[in-house]
Amino acid sequence: QVQLVESGGGLVQPGGSLRLSCAGSGNIFSAYHMAWYRQAPGKERELVARIFSGGRTIYVESVKGRFTISRDNAKNTVYLQMNSLRPEDTAVYYCNAQHRSLRYDYWGQGTQVTVSS
């Protein structure tokens, strides 16, 4: 079992930055692929960024060059550094942990990010 708790969301002006954190507990964190998803009102949840257990990263096209996902296995924490934020980045951001066997999948409760002037 893995418990995930997100933090770091809030209100920011366009062009600003936020860093989201997701603290995990329970089983060995390093055995999990970690990801950030987001869901805007009226839209489906979408993958924003993923960092695999080996460290490889992937991003949705709309955030490439602006967002950076990273992980600290010693602290059981994954981060999402978000720069040059745009109003269309407004959403609830969710942390996801997927065991590398693909047998187990866990979600955090979400943190709101609002980009507005």
Phi, psi and omega in degrees: 000139178233130174254136183237133179230117179270154174206166174105356178287172179162195180258130181218150179281155175305138184090350181277183183229152171216152171237119176270145176235149177224111181264128180251153177218163179107232184293174186300114185298323186293346180275003185247140165282135182244147183210159170245130172244165173216154177222117177268158181304131177077005181239162177282155176293136181232149175288130177262309182202149178225141171237120184283166184300333179274354176108347179294146181236150172223153182223149169292147187304323187292345181246358180301133181085349180245324183251148176224125176261140178211167181217150175234097185295330179295331180259002182053043186225141173240145184238155169227107175274122183242116179245164178049049184294147182237157178305327180287354173277353180298125183182171166271127182257131183242140174267140181228137175238125179237120179300146185294347172282349183070012183272340185229142187215128183228152181231148169275181185273347178097151176223136185278132171240123179237124180248110185201148176265000000 
